Amino acid sequence: GAVVSQHPSRVICKSGTSVKIECRSLDFQATTMFWYRQFPKQSLMLMATSNEGSKATYEQGVEKDKFLINHASLTLSTLTVTSAHPEDSSFYICSASEGQNYGYTFGSGTRLTVV
Amino acid sequence: GESVGLHLPTLSVQEGDNSIINCAYSNSASDYFIWYKQESGKGPQFIIDIRSNMDKRQGQRVTVLLNKTVKHLSLQIAATQPGDSAVYFCAETPASGAQKLVFGQGTRLTINP
């Protein structure tokens, strides 16, 4: 079946630094990738949708300059949390899809802790 | 607006019993629904899906029911096992042309031995 690899699984960074999270579709071409954030005991909140080769579409309230998304190829999307602060500490999850009539495959998530 | 919510935040059942997890959605035009299972520290795992042109779909030990009249979705798990303990989310694809998936609040299912 479809597999999405997300890396790193855990990361600790200092406040003010930037962190990059990678999301790769291993055995299919992901025309669309999604980035979610999940705080403890809460649901997944969609941050942005990215289509290969075009700018990401951000959900309302998500700062595009803080959460940089790049989807340069059909198998890789990256989320960069810039100038991270402790309140950015969360579980970030990516999802990938081959297209409108295909399902969604989720990565295993990245636990970000900003100290 | 687009939102999917769940009635019960927690549910405890005895091992071997059946469990029913409910979900309400607000967008009557939504056309695709998915149930996910999430274990601690992991990404969501697909369980079963249903499109709006159906009202019932069965998988292995799981059944999803869709009632479009009252905008209600349920997940039935038969003969629950300890491994079924997790948080369950319903998710919805709004029929707005966008492919994005909106998640509900989640229900934590605990299986008691």
Interface residues (C-beta under 8 A of the other chain):
Chain A: Q6 T32 F34 Y36 Q42 S43 L44 M45 L46 T49 F91 I93 S95 S97 Q100 G103 Y104 T105 F106 G107 S108 G109 R111
Chain B: I34 Y36 G41 K42 G43 P44 Q45 F46 D49 F89 A98 Q99 K100 L101 V102 F103 G104 Q105 G106
